[in-house]
C-alpha cells in the first residue's frame, strides 16, 4: 500500500470555489479501483488544505494521476492557490483500522 499527503493553501476569497472543486473531485476519485482512501481536510486557519491518500500500489497511484478528473481538478485548484500543492510520501508506522 502507498500513502501520500498533499498540502496547499488558497487565497481566502477562493475557499468556496476550492471546496466546490474538491467535493466534485473526491466524488470522482471514489470510483477509482486502486484508490483505497482519499480524504480532504481544511485546516483551522480556514485556507490550508490537507489531502490524505492511500493507493493499492504505485500502478494505482499512477492511474489516479492520469485521470481526466485529476487533470480537471488541478486546472481548477491551482489558480486558487498561493503556491502549487506540495506532495509527500508517508510511511505507515501503525494504525487502528477504524
PyMOL CGO cylinders between C-alpha atoms (Angstrom):
from pymol import cmd
from pymol.cgo import CYLINDER

trace = [
    CYLINDER, 0.00, 0.00, 0.00, 1.18, 3.52, -0.76, 0.3, 1, 1, 1, 1, 1, 1,
    CYLINDER, 1.18, 3.52, -0.76, 0.27, 6.59, 1.30, 0.3, 1, 1, 1, 1, 1, 1,
    CYLINDER, 0.27, 6.59, 1.30, 0.66, 10.21, 0.24, 0.3, 1, 1, 1, 1, 1, 1,
    CYLINDER, 0.66, 10.21, 0.24, -0.33, 13.60, 1.51, 0.3, 1, 1, 1, 1, 1, 1,
    CYLINDER, -0.33, 13.60, 1.51, -0.87, 16.84, -0.42, 0.3, 1, 1, 1, 1, 1, 1,
    CYLINDER, -0.87, 16.84, -0.42, -0.89, 20.26, 1.19, 0.3, 1, 1, 1, 1, 1, 1,
    CYLINDER, -0.89, 20.26, 1.19, -1.94, 23.54, -0.33, 0.3, 1, 1, 1, 1, 1, 1,
    CYLINDER, -1.94, 23.54, -0.33, -3.20, 26.96, 0.67, 0.3, 1, 1, 1, 1, 1, 1,
    CYLINDER, -3.20, 26.96, 0.67, -5.78, 29.00, -1.22, 0.3, 1, 1, 1, 1, 1, 1,
    CYLINDER, -5.78, 29.00, -1.22, -6.47, 32.71, -1.05, 0.3, 1, 1, 1, 1, 1, 1,
    CYLINDER, -6.47, 32.71, -1.05, -9.24, 33.50, 1.49, 0.3, 1, 1, 1, 1, 1, 1,
    CYLINDER, -9.24, 33.50, 1.49, -11.58, 34.78, -1.21, 0.3, 1, 1, 1, 1, 1, 1,
    CYLINDER, -11.58, 34.78, -1.21, -11.28, 31.43, -3.05, 0.3, 1, 1, 1, 1, 1, 1,
    CYLINDER, -11.28, 31.43, -3.05, -12.28, 28.99, -0.27, 0.3, 1, 1, 1, 1, 1, 1,
    CYLINDER, -12.28, 28.99, -0.27, -15.83, 28.41, -1.58, 0.3, 1, 1, 1, 1, 1, 1,
    CYLINDER, -15.83, 28.41, -1.58, -14.50, 27.69, -5.10, 0.3, 1, 1, 1, 1, 1, 1,
    CYLINDER, -14.50, 27.69, -5.10, -11.83, 25.38, -3.67, 0.3, 1, 1, 1, 1, 1, 1,
    CYLINDER, -11.83, 25.38, -3.67, -14.38, 23.45, -1.60, 0.3, 1, 1, 1, 1, 1, 1,
    CYLINDER, -14.38, 23.45, -1.60, -16.64, 23.02, -4.63, 0.3, 1, 1, 1, 1, 1, 1,
    CYLINDER, -16.64, 23.02, -4.63, -13.76, 21.73, -6.79, 0.3, 1, 1, 1, 1, 1, 1,
    CYLINDER, -13.76, 21.73, -6.79, -12.60, 19.36, -4.03, 0.3, 1, 1, 1, 1, 1, 1,
    CYLINDER, -12.60, 19.36, -4.03, -16.07, 17.90, -3.49, 0.3, 1, 1, 1, 1, 1, 1,
    CYLINDER, -16.07, 17.90, -3.49, -16.52, 17.25, -7.22, 0.3, 1, 1, 1, 1, 1, 1,
    CYLINDER, -16.52, 17.25, -7.22, -13.05, 15.73, -7.47, 0.3, 1, 1, 1, 1, 1, 1,
    CYLINDER, -13.05, 15.73, -7.47, -13.32, 13.40, -4.49, 0.3, 1, 1, 1, 1, 1, 1,
    CYLINDER, -13.32, 13.40, -4.49, -16.65, 12.15, -5.81, 0.3, 1, 1, 1, 1, 1, 1,
    CYLINDER, -16.65, 12.15, -5.81, -14.89, 11.03, -9.00, 0.3, 1, 1, 1, 1, 1, 1,
    CYLINDER, -14.89, 11.03, -9.00, -11.95, 9.55, -7.09, 0.3, 1, 1, 1, 1, 1, 1,
    CYLINDER, -11.95, 9.55, -7.09, -14.34, 7.24, -5.24, 0.3, 1, 1, 1, 1, 1, 1,
    CYLINDER, -14.34, 7.24, -5.24, -14.75, 5.23, -8.46, 0.3, 1, 1, 1, 1, 1, 1,
    CYLINDER, -14.75, 5.23, -8.46, -11.03, 4.54, -8.93, 0.3, 1, 1, 1, 1, 1, 1,
    CYLINDER, -11.03, 4.54, -8.93, -10.41, 0.84, -8.24, 0.3, 1, 1, 1, 1, 1, 1,
    CYLINDER, -10.41, 0.84, -8.24, -6.85, 1.22, -6.86, 0.3, 1, 1, 1, 1, 1, 1,
    CYLINDER, -6.85, 1.22, -6.86, -7.52, 4.30, -4.77, 0.3, 1, 1, 1, 1, 1, 1,
    CYLINDER, -7.52, 4.30, -4.77, -8.32, 2.91, -1.34, 0.3, 1, 1, 1, 1, 1, 1,
    CYLINDER, -8.32, 2.91, -1.34, -8.77, 6.20, 0.50, 0.3, 1, 1, 1, 1, 1, 1,
    CYLINDER, -8.77, 6.20, 0.50, -8.92, 9.86, -0.43, 0.3, 1, 1, 1, 1, 1, 1,
    CYLINDER, -8.92, 9.86, -0.43, -9.84, 12.38, 2.25, 0.3, 1, 1, 1, 1, 1, 1,
    CYLINDER, -9.84, 12.38, 2.25, -9.70, 16.16, 2.11, 0.3, 1, 1, 1, 1, 1, 1,
    CYLINDER, -9.70, 16.16, 2.11, -9.43, 18.34, 5.19, 0.3, 1, 1, 1, 1, 1, 1,
    CYLINDER, -9.43, 18.34, 5.19, -9.46, 22.12, 5.64, 0.3, 1, 1, 1, 1, 1, 1,
    CYLINDER, -9.46, 22.12, 5.64, -7.19, 23.19, 8.46, 0.3, 1, 1, 1, 1, 1, 1,
    CYLINDER, -7.19, 23.19, 8.46, -8.08, 25.54, 11.33, 0.3, 1, 1, 1, 1, 1, 1,
    CYLINDER, -8.08, 25.54, 11.33, -6.73, 28.62, 9.53, 0.3, 1, 1, 1, 1, 1, 1,
    CYLINDER, -6.73, 28.62, 9.53, -9.60, 28.22, 7.03, 0.3, 1, 1, 1, 1, 1, 1,
    CYLINDER, -9.60, 28.22, 7.03, -7.42, 28.41, 3.91, 0.3, 1, 1, 1, 1, 1, 1,
    CYLINDER, -7.42, 28.41, 3.91, -4.98, 25.50, 4.16, 0.3, 1, 1, 1, 1, 1, 1,
    CYLINDER, -4.98, 25.50, 4.16, -5.90, 22.02, 2.97, 0.3, 1, 1, 1, 1, 1, 1,
    CYLINDER, -5.90, 22.02, 2.97, -4.54, 18.55, 3.52, 0.3, 1, 1, 1, 1, 1, 1,
    CYLINDER, -4.54, 18.55, 3.52, -5.39, 15.63, 1.25, 0.3, 1, 1, 1, 1, 1, 1,
    CYLINDER, -5.39, 15.63, 1.25, -4.69, 12.16, 2.60, 0.3, 1, 1, 1, 1, 1, 1,
    CYLINDER, -4.69, 12.16, 2.60, -4.45, 9.36, 0.03, 0.3, 1, 1, 1, 1, 1, 1,
    CYLINDER, -4.45, 9.36, 0.03, -3.95, 5.60, 0.10, 0.3, 1, 1, 1, 1, 1, 1,
    CYLINDER, -3.95, 5.60, 0.10, -3.32, 3.61, -3.07, 0.3, 1, 1, 1, 1, 1, 1,
    CYLINDER, -3.32, 3.61, -3.07, -3.07, -0.14, -3.57, 0.3, 1, 1, 1, 1, 1, 1,
    CYLINDER, -3.07, -0.14, -3.57, 0.35, 0.31, -5.21, 0.3, 1, 1, 1, 1, 1, 1,
    CYLINDER, 0.35, 0.31, -5.21, 2.45, 2.55, -7.48, 0.3, 1, 1, 1, 1, 1, 1,
    CYLINDER, 2.45, 2.55, -7.48, 0.40, 1.50, -10.51, 0.3, 1, 1, 1, 1, 1, 1,
    CYLINDER, 0.40, 1.50, -10.51, -2.84, 2.63, -8.84, 0.3, 1, 1, 1, 1, 1, 1,
    CYLINDER, -2.84, 2.63, -8.84, -1.28, 5.98, -7.93, 0.3, 1, 1, 1, 1, 1, 1,
    CYLINDER, -1.28, 5.98, -7.93, -0.06, 6.49, -11.50, 0.3, 1, 1, 1, 1, 1, 1,
    CYLINDER, -0.06, 6.49, -11.50, -3.54, 5.64, -12.80, 0.3, 1, 1, 1, 1, 1, 1,
    CYLINDER, -3.54, 5.64, -12.80, -5.01, 8.21, -10.38, 0.3, 1, 1, 1, 1, 1, 1,
    CYLINDER, -5.01, 8.21, -10.38, -2.58, 10.93, -11.53, 0.3, 1, 1, 1, 1, 1, 1,
    CYLINDER, -2.58, 10.93, -11.53, -3.51, 10.31, -15.17, 0.3, 1, 1, 1, 1, 1, 1,
    CYLINDER, -3.51, 10.31, -15.17, -7.30, 10.50, -14.85, 0.3, 1, 1, 1, 1, 1, 1,
    CYLINDER, -7.30, 10.50, -14.85, -9.25, 13.23, -16.57, 0.3, 1, 1, 1, 1, 1, 1,
    CYLINDER, -9.25, 13.23, -16.57, -10.79, 14.26, -13.25, 0.3, 1, 1, 1, 1, 1, 1,
    CYLINDER, -10.79, 14.26, -13.25, -7.31, 14.73, -11.74, 0.3, 1, 1, 1, 1, 1, 1,
    CYLINDER, -7.31, 14.73, -11.74, -6.28, 16.96, -14.62, 0.3, 1, 1, 1, 1, 1, 1,
    CYLINDER, -6.28, 16.96, -14.62, -9.54, 18.91, -14.34, 0.3, 1, 1, 1, 1, 1, 1,
    CYLINDER, -9.54, 18.91, -14.34, -9.08, 19.30, -10.58, 0.3, 1, 1, 1, 1, 1, 1,
    CYLINDER, -9.08, 19.30, -10.58, -5.53, 20.60, -10.90, 0.3, 1, 1, 1, 1, 1, 1,
    CYLINDER, -5.53, 20.60, -10.90, -6.65, 23.08, -13.57, 0.3, 1, 1, 1, 1, 1, 1,
    CYLINDER, -6.65, 23.08, -13.57, -9.39, 24.30, -11.22, 0.3, 1, 1, 1, 1, 1, 1,
    CYLINDER, -9.39, 24.30, -11.22, -7.44, 24.38, -7.95, 0.3, 1, 1, 1, 1, 1, 1,
    CYLINDER, -7.44, 24.38, -7.95, -4.01, 25.70, -8.98, 0.3, 1, 1, 1, 1, 1, 1,
    CYLINDER, -4.01, 25.70, -8.98, -5.22, 29.22, -9.91, 0.3, 1, 1, 1, 1, 1, 1,
    CYLINDER, -5.22, 29.22, -9.91, -6.82, 29.49, -6.44, 0.3, 1, 1, 1, 1, 1, 1,
    CYLINDER, -6.82, 29.49, -6.44, -3.61, 28.57, -4.59, 0.3, 1, 1, 1, 1, 1, 1,
    CYLINDER, -3.61, 28.57, -4.59, -0.93, 30.80, -3.17, 0.3, 1, 1, 1, 1, 1, 1,
    CYLINDER, -0.93, 30.80, -3.17, 1.64, 28.18, -4.29, 0.3, 1, 1, 1, 1, 1, 1,
    CYLINDER, 1.64, 28.18, -4.29, 1.36, 24.84, -6.12, 0.3, 1, 1, 1, 1, 1, 1,
    CYLINDER, 1.36, 24.84, -6.12, 0.27, 21.86, -3.99, 0.3, 1, 1, 1, 1, 1, 1,
    CYLINDER, 0.27, 21.86, -3.99, 3.16, 20.06, -2.24, 0.3, 1, 1, 1, 1, 1, 1,
    CYLINDER, 3.16, 20.06, -2.24, 3.13, 16.25, -2.13, 0.3, 1, 1, 1, 1, 1, 1,
    CYLINDER, 3.13, 16.25, -2.13, 4.90, 13.93, 0.31, 0.3, 1, 1, 1, 1, 1, 1,
    CYLINDER, 4.90, 13.93, 0.31, 5.09, 10.17, 0.63, 0.3, 1, 1, 1, 1, 1, 1,
    CYLINDER, 5.09, 10.17, 0.63, 4.17, 8.69, 4.00, 0.3, 1, 1, 1, 1, 1, 1,
    CYLINDER, 4.17, 8.69, 4.00, 5.36, 5.53, 5.73, 0.3, 1, 1, 1, 1, 1, 1,
    CYLINDER, 5.36, 5.53, 5.73, 2.72, 3.94, 7.93, 0.3, 1, 1, 1, 1, 1, 1,
    CYLINDER, 2.72, 3.94, 7.93, 4.01, 3.08, 11.36, 0.3, 1, 1, 1, 1, 1, 1,
    CYLINDER, 4.01, 3.08, 11.36, 0.76, 1.92, 12.95, 0.3, 1, 1, 1, 1, 1, 1,
    CYLINDER, 0.76, 1.92, 12.95, -3.00, 2.39, 12.80, 0.3, 1, 1, 1, 1, 1, 1,
    CYLINDER, -3.00, 2.39, 12.80, -6.24, 1.39, 14.45, 0.3, 1, 1, 1, 1, 1, 1,
    CYLINDER, -6.24, 1.39, 14.45, -8.05, 0.46, 11.24, 0.3, 1, 1, 1, 1, 1, 1,
    CYLINDER, -8.05, 0.46, 11.24, -11.14, 2.39, 12.23, 0.3, 1, 1, 1, 1, 1, 1,
]
cmd.load_cgo(trace, "trace")
